[in-house]
Amino acid sequence: MRVRRLRAGLKGWGGVGAMAFACVLAVLFALLLPVVRSHGEGTAGTGGRGAAQGRQARAAEECTDPEKQTLSPDGADGPTVEAIRNREGARRKLVVGVDQNSYRWGYRDPNSGGDAELEGFDIDLAHRIAQDILGDPDAVQFKAIPTDQRVPAIQDGRVDMVVRTMTITCDRLADVAFSAPYFRTGQQLLAPKSSDITGYDGTLAGKKICTAAGSTALSTLKQDQADGGPAAGADLGTTVPNQLDCLVRLQLGEVDAVVTDGALAASQAAQDPTVELKGAPFTTEYYGVAMKKDADDLVRRVNQVLVEWRADRAGGWQRSYGKWLSETMGDDPGPSRPPAPQYLRGS
């Protein structure tokens, strides 16, 4: 419309006006062309940053299997990885958002003495990524992030990534990028052993259930209530910033049950012998490493690390499971192993 109005205004100027108009268009085209190219062209072998972002955006909109909406692995450096490497002095670290209260995942062992260091399955993975990017497994700055702050912390640039039992979901893919899955779990109920709750069924009617704000447990239960499912008659009014706070509420008798990932619930049951898992998992979910949506090279790099971590029988995924989780989840890691990774086509 603006071009047509401009042409109309030039009518009657004659040849000089027409030439001037043509020059203006030529200048505008020359200025805009680099911008168009920078957002549309790809680099050989990777499909390019713009192309990859386009695929990720379309995948989020058409999402049905969120665990498959990630970029193919690549160990090459890129702008995000280089920016991390170029940090100077004490700042030359990978900044990772984690939990410090999830037993066996990311926690400080009070019995280790002195300044207890963070340890657990997620912490092992963070060290592995730091080793790959910075050549030093200890070149990590851990930041404790509440459950409901995981996405904002990434978007605000407070952390480079979040490794914090974070489930890959379609809704979250609209805000952050995820790696391939590194763990399989499902929502499960935790309640006192003396409770008459038997699982995710009608025994939840009239019961107070605690969940973490911003968790998949809360969103799943709310959707189930709307659909008239087993949680329809339950009270979901108790939400907390961190998942461990639900266990405290349960111990104080303020709620009747906790709903969280089975992997976390098993660890909480190990901390308190008066509670137990009730029933089988009622969803299937996958943990992934979350990063900024435009950090394509970092996503690819992390996926490459995961390929090697899963394949490393001596010091990788299997060893971490045996060290941290076998006591609470059983010696057979099969149910927890993520499926063979699948990546976005053409990525």
QUILINRA-V238589 format. One record per helix or strand of 2 or more residues. SS is the DSSP state (hx for helix, st for strand). FROM is the first residue (numbers start at 0). LEN is the number of residues. Records with the same first field share a line. If there is no record, write none. Layout:
SS->FROM-LEN  FROM-LEN
This chain:
hx->1-9  14-26  48-13  65-3  78-7  88-3  120-14  146-9  169-4  201-3  215-11  242-9  261-10  295-16  316-13  333-3
st->93-5  100-2  105-3  117-2  139-5  160-2  176-2  182-3  186-6  207-5  234-6  256-5  274-4  284-3  289-2
